[in-house]
């Protein structure tokens, strides 16, 4: 395939070619097919959980400002912890071993809006490579990251399992 075979003029991994660490994330066909789930920082958790449940393939939700710029992420794990913290607090209390655990517990049980659970943004530019995507997910302990444009607005969601499947499927 040539660069003209893709709408943005980018490279596409030919079916017989194995992706490598320097392969651009946009080159793996279908890799960015999962739709981003975007919420506002002041969206109430019940609405955020409904949005997350409607798109189970997106396990990391993007929190955007009014201009659509990614300002943070909320994981499905954190959403579940917020509910568990209210219904069965003992389940979370058993995991407290240090001050960080106390902070995490308090954050979970007190959260009412997405911004309360928000972590710093986890984003990559379109030019990022497969290796950079894996590195960011591993470093941040996230199962997915966002692909953003030059202004920081999400244009895609990259799921770790999908990424692993692309790499393994080509081998």
Buried (B, 14 or more C-beta within 10 A) or exposed (E): EEEEEBEEEBBBBEEEEEBEEEBBBBBBBEBBEBEBBBBBBEBEBEEBBEBBEEBEEBBBBBBBEEEBBBBBBBBBBBBEBBBBBBEEEEEBEEEBEEEEBEEBBEBBBEBEBBBBBBBEBBBBBBEBBBEBBBBBBEEBEBBBBBBBBEEBBBBBBBBBEBBEBBBEEBE
